[in-house]
Amino acid sequence: MTTTTVPTPTRPELLAQLAAARHERRLTLAELAAQTGTDRVWLAAALDGQHPMPLALAQTLLRTLGLDPAHAPALTGVPMRGAFQTLPPTDPTLYRLYEVLQVYGPALKTLIHEEFGDGIMSAINFRLELHREPHPDGDRVVITMAGKYLPYHWASPEP
């Protein structure tokens, strides 16, 4: 009797299978996040291939969506973040976010330096939240970014 081995899907293939399974089950990201005990914004980015998943979470996601949890290691490696993007983005929603940074980025940089000093906001030690805010002129998208302030430490050359 011959045994056929099914190859482990690549990360992109597995992410596509997860997306298809989630849509097939009509699960929102909020519902899937609640079922797997994770944050919906982080989960959305992870399912876009932007975060490595802890092994236990990857196994839980695969199991929850009816896929083989043995493939979880494919989701745990460090991804190439931002690799899917073109600049400027062509998707209208992404382009508007890019436009916000083009218009307000320099002002935010000035204000960060004025309030905190010479440094940056970390995108590694970072939290991102999104919610809807009702408004008479049309609901608002509220995005909150909270990154750790990291001061620059300039090393002087050694003699």
Secondary structure, 3 states (H helix, E strand, C coil): CCCCCCCCCCHHHHHHHHHHHHHHCCCCHHHHHHHHCCCHHHHHHHHCCCCCCCHHHHHHHHHHCCCCHHHHHHHCCCCCCCCCCCCCCCCHHHHHHHHHHHHHHHHHHHHHHHHHCCEEEEEEEEEEEEEEECCCCCCEEEEEEEEEEEECCCCCCCC
